[in-house]
Amino acid sequence: MIEIKGFDDLSKKLEDLAEKAESIHGTQEVPLSELLTPGFLAKHTRFLSEDEMFEASGFKVETAEDFANIPDEEWDNFIQQNTPFASWSDMLSAAGTEWTQKKLGLGEDEA
């Protein structure tokens, strides 16, 4: 008979992963501050916070409405010049991927 060690640990990890995946299944509304964490910004920009990034952009961003009023093309240009991303959409997509990985316990810093 062959004894397989570690199967119980693997099974438990898979169960935990399934539970975490279920908890974030579907459409999520994630605050920008949870996506643009200091770690994400440090890795992909020269900014230490989203407030610092907004301030450097030259746009007044004190409310969600202020942010919504920034012309998309101008914001995308700022993102292109200050990050490795081609657009704001690309940056949010990458941030969303990192958020999901952390929620699943697959990221560098488990959430």
N, C-alpha and C positions, 0 to 999 in steps of 0.2 A: 504494500500500500504506500502511496506517495503522500507525504504530508506537505500541504501548502501553507506556508506561514505568511502572515500579513493580510490574508483574505478578509478577516473580520475588520481590520483597520481600513482597508480599501472600501469595503461595503459601507462602513460608517461614514467615511468621507463622501462617498457617492450619495448617501441618504441626506447628509448635510447640504451638499451642493443642490440636490433636488429641492429641498425645503427653501433654500435661499432663492433659487430660480423661481419657484412658485410665488414667493413674496414680492418679486419685482415683475412678474408676468404682466403683460398688457402695456397700455400706454401709461407713462409716468409723467407727472409734472414735477420737475426737479428745479429747485431754485438755482439761479445762476451762480450763487455763492457756493453751492455744493458741486457745481461743475467746474468752475474756475477757481479751484483751490489754490492756496499758495504753492503747493507742490507742483500742480499742473502748470501754473504760470511760470514758476522758476525753471521748469524743464523746457518750456516752449517759448518763453519770452524773456525780456529783460525786466519785467515788472514783478513786484512782490505781492501785489494785491490787485483785485479788479478795480478798486478805486484809483490806484496809481495808474493803471492802464487808461481808465476813462479820463483822468486828469491830463495825461500826456497826449491824449487824442486831440485836445483843444475843444472838444464838444462839452457843453454843459450837460452833465448826466447826474441829476439828483433824484429823479423819479423814473419809473418804468415808461411813463409818457415821454419824458425827455429823450430816453434812449430810442423809443419807437420813432421819434421825429428826426433822427439822424438819417440823412439820405443813404440808402443802401450802398450805392457805388462809392461814396466817400468813406463809409465805414470799412467796406471791403478793401479799399486802397490802404487805409491805415493798418488793417490786419496784414495785408501783403507786405507792407514795409517794415512791420515790427514783429512778425512771427514767421515760422516756416510754412504757414498755411496760405492757400490761394484765396480763401474767402472766409467770412465769418461762419458760414454754414459748415465749411470743412473743419474749422476750429471747434465749433460746438459738437460736431460729430465725433471728433477725437476725444473731446472731454467727456462726452456721453459714453464712449467705449471704455474709458478709464474708470468712470463712475460705476458702470455695470460690472467690470472686472473686480473692483473693490467690494461691491455689494455681494458678489459671488465668492469672495475670498480668494480670488485668483490674481489680484494685483500685488504690487510690491508692498503696499501698506494696506493690510486688511482693514476693512471698515467695521 
